[in-house]
Amino acid sequence: MIVDAHAHFPRHMATPGAVRYGSFEPIIADAERLGVGRLAVSVLPFLFNGKRWTEPATAGELRQAWGIFLELHARYPAHVLGYAVAGAATVGAGPSCVGRMVEHEAVVGIKLDLAPRVDDPVWEPVFALAAENELPVLVHCSKRLLDPVAGETEPEHLAEVARRHPHVKFIMAHLGLDWLWARRVVADLTNIHLDTSGMLAMAGSVEDVVGFLGADRVIFGSDLMGRSLGDQLGRVTGARIGDDDKGKILGRNFLSLVPGGVL
């Protein structure tokens, strides 16, 4: 089974007071046509509240986002899995809010809000919660050679955290953007997997990371709706690697990270 480990509820389907859940139907149809059996969705407030992604979400925005996910899963239970989205506003008041989210039957991991950075001490209770529940932590990660963004998590920040928390399973989103840099930074940290999401379908990127780290540490993700599901899937299916390695990337690796019985 192919699992998209990094999808989102898109901006154009959620405006204040009007969430158009039915608009997700074509996405489900595309997934079925392409053979993608499950979409692991995180609903991030900046995708519908009009704020810049570098601004931490408020507690109210995070509660609204969780409500959207619950309704989305209720409508498409056979296709939609999800992440409990942790934000500084809720973690600061204690981990109980995220703790209740991870108890939901469809939750396969924890997704950190994009701000603050992963090495901020505010996330320490979330890492403890992830280890306790054996859930992976999905982290936006981007090494921008041009125009770096202040406060954005880069591969070296995640590497530092992963060394402090060897029993926490991390997923570095977007291959760290500059995958040539990222794969070197995390090479010795086997508790970090890299997902393929959210980049242009650059020829050779998947082959390079697999050749450097091994296929066991690479996970398929699309960053839907920021990217096309078919385009992102093609990066893996069209890669010059063996069929067994493709099978690992397209589902088996992610399934090995989530608790048994979720899928």
C-alpha positions in Angstrom: 0.0 0.0 0.0 1.3 3.5 -0.9 1.1 6.0 1.9 1.6 9.7 1.5 3.2 10.6 4.8 3.0 14.4 4.3 -0.2 16.0 3.0 -2.3 19.0 4.0 -5.8 20.4 4.0 -5.3 23.1 1.4 -5.8 26.9 1.8 -8.5 27.3 -0.8 -10.8 24.8 1.0 -10.9 26.6 4.3 -11.9 30.3 4.8 -13.2 31.8 8.1 -16.6 30.3 8.7 -16.7 28.2 5.6 -14.8 24.9 5.3 -15.5 23.2 2.0 -14.9 19.6 2.9 -16.5 18.4 -0.3 -13.7 20.0 -2.3 -11.5 17.2 -1.0 -13.3 14.7 -3.1 -11.2 15.2 -6.3 -8.1 14.7 -4.1 -9.4 11.3 -2.9 -10.2 10.4 -6.5 -6.7 11.3 -7.6 -5.2 9.3 -4.8 -7.2 6.2 -5.7 -6.3 6.6 -9.4 -2.6 6.8 -8.5 -2.8 3.9 -6.0 -2.2 5.9 -2.9 -4.2 4.2 -0.2 -3.7 6.6 2.7 -3.0 10.3 3.1 -1.4 11.4 6.4 -2.8 14.9 6.8 -1.8 17.8 9.0 -4.1 20.8 9.1 -1.8 23.8 9.8 -3.4 27.1 10.8 -1.4 29.3 8.4 -2.9 27.5 5.5 -6.3 29.1 6.2 -5.8 32.0 8.6 -3.9 34.3 6.2 -0.9 34.6 8.5 2.7 34.1 7.5 3.9 30.6 8.3 6.7 32.0 10.4 4.1 33.3 13.0 3.3 30.8 15.7 -0.3 29.7 15.7 -2.6 30.7 18.6 -4.3 28.1 20.8 -7.6 28.9 19.2 -6.3 28.5 15.7 -4.8 25.1 16.7 -8.1 24.0 18.1 -9.9 25.0 14.9 -7.3 23.2 12.8 -7.9 20.0 14.9 -11.6 20.3 14.4 -11.1 20.5 10.6 -9.1 17.3 10.7 -11.6 15.5 12.8 -14.4 16.3 10.3 -12.2 15.5 7.3 -11.4 12.1 8.8 -15.0 11.5 9.6 -15.9 12.1 6.0 -13.1 10.0 4.5 -12.1 7.5 7.2 -10.8 4.9 4.7 -8.3 7.4 3.2 -7.4 10.1 5.7 -5.0 9.6 8.6 -3.5 12.5 10.5 -1.0 14.2 12.7 -1.6 15.8 16.0 -0.4 19.4 15.3 1.6 20.8 18.3 2.0 24.5 18.7 3.9 26.6 21.2 0.6 28.1 22.4 -0.8 24.8 23.5 2.4 23.1 24.6 3.2 26.1 26.8 0.1 25.4 28.8 1.0 21.8 29.2 1.1 18.7 26.9 -2.4 17.6 27.7 -4.0 19.1 24.6 -1.6 17.3 22.3 -1.9 14.3 24.5 -5.6 14.1 23.9 -5.0 14.4 20.1 -2.6 11.5 20.0 -5.2 9.2 21.5 -7.4 9.5 18.4 -7.4 6.3 16.4 -6.4 8.0 13.1 -3.3 9.8 14.5 -0.1 8.4 13.1 2.3 11.1 14.3 2.9 14.6 15.7 3.5 17.5 13.4 5.3 20.6 14.9 4.0 24.0 13.9 6.6 25.7 11.7 7.5 28.2 14.4 9.4 28.3 16.7 12.4 26.3 15.5 12.7 22.6 16.4 15.5 23.3 18.9 13.4 25.7 21.0 13.0 24.3 24.5 9.2 24.7 24.2 9.1 21.4 22.2 10.7 19.2 24.9 7.3 18.0 26.3 6.2 17.1 22.8 9.3 14.9 22.3 8.7 13.2 25.6 5.1 12.6 24.5 6.2 11.2 21.1 8.6 8.8 22.8 6.0 7.6 25.2 3.5 6.9 22.5 6.0 5.6 19.9 4.9 8.2 17.4 7.1 9.9 14.8 7.6 13.7 14.8 7.3 15.4 11.5 9.4 18.6 11.3 9.5 21.2 8.5 13.1 21.5 7.6 14.7 23.7 4.9 18.3 24.6 4.1 18.0 27.6 1.8 21.2 28.6 0.1 19.6 31.8 -1.1 17.4 34.1 1.0 17.4 32.1 4.3 14.4 32.7 6.5 15.0 33.8 10.1 13.7 31.3 12.6 13.3 28.4 10.1 14.4 25.0 11.1 17.5 23.8 9.2 19.0 20.3 9.1 21.6 21.1 11.7 19.0 22.2 14.2 17.1 18.9 13.8 20.3 16.9 14.0 21.1 18.6 17.4 17.7 17.7 18.7 17.8 14.1 17.4 21.1 13.6 19.2 19.6 14.7 22.5 16.6 12.4 21.9 17.8 9.2 20.4 14.6 7.4 21.3 12.4 9.8 19.3 11.7 9.1 15.7 11.9 12.2 13.5 10.9 12.8 9.9 12.8 15.6 8.2 10.4 17.1 5.7 11.4 18.1 2.1 14.7 16.2 2.2 15.9 19.2 4.1 15.4 21.2 0.8 19.2 21.1 0.0 19.4 17.4 0.2 23.1 17.3 -0.6 23.7 19.2 2.6 21.0 17.6 4.7 22.0 14.0 4.0 25.5 14.6 5.3 24.3 16.5 8.4 22.1 13.6 9.5 24.0 10.6 8.1 24.9 9.2 11.5 21.5 9.8 13.1 19.4 6.7 12.3 16.4 8.2 14.3 15.9 10.7 11.4 14.1 9.7 8.3 13.8 12.1 5.3 10.6 12.6 3.4 10.5 13.5 -0.3 7.8 16.1 -0.1 7.4 19.7 -1.3 10.3 20.1 -3.7 10.4 20.4 -7.5 10.7 16.9 -9.0 14.4 17.3 -9.6 15.9 14.3 -11.4 18.3 12.3 -9.3 17.4 13.6 -5.8 15.8 10.4 -4.6 18.6 8.3 -6.1 21.2 10.4 -4.4 19.7 10.2 -1.0 19.1 6.5 -1.3 22.6 5.9 -2.4 24.0 8.0 0.5 21.7 6.9 3.4 20.0 3.8 2.1 16.4 3.4 1.1 15.4 2.4 4.7 15.6 6.1 5.8 13.5 7.7 3.0 9.8 8.2 3.1 7.3 9.3 0.4 5.5 12.5 1.0 3.8 14.9 -1.4 3.2 18.2 0.5 -0.3 18.1 -1.1 -1.7 20.6 -1.9 1.4 22.7 -2.2 2.6 20.2 -4.8 0.9 17.8 -7.2 0.4 14.3 -5.9 1.2 12.7 -9.2 4.3 14.9 -9.7 5.7 14.0 -6.3 4.8 10.3 -6.6 6.7 10.2 -9.9 9.9 11.3 -8.2 9.9 7.9 -6.5 8.2 5.6 -9.1 10.5 7.0 -11.8 13.6 6.9 -9.8 16.5 4.7 -10.9 16.4 2.4 -7.9 15.2 -1.1 -7.3 11.6 -2.1 -6.9 12.2 -3.2 -3.3 13.6 0.1 -2.4 10.6 1.9 -4.0 8.3 -0.3 -1.9 10.1 0.8 1.2 9.9 4.5 0.4 6.3 4.4 -0.8 4.9 2.8 2.4 6.8 0.2 4.3 9.3 2.6 5.9 6.5 4.9 7.2 4.4 2.0 8.4 7.4 0.8 10.4 7.5 4.1 12.3 3.8 4.2 13.4 2.3 2.0 16.1 0.8 -1.3 15.0 -2.9 -1.3 14.4 -3.2 2.3 13.3 -3.4 1.4 9.6 
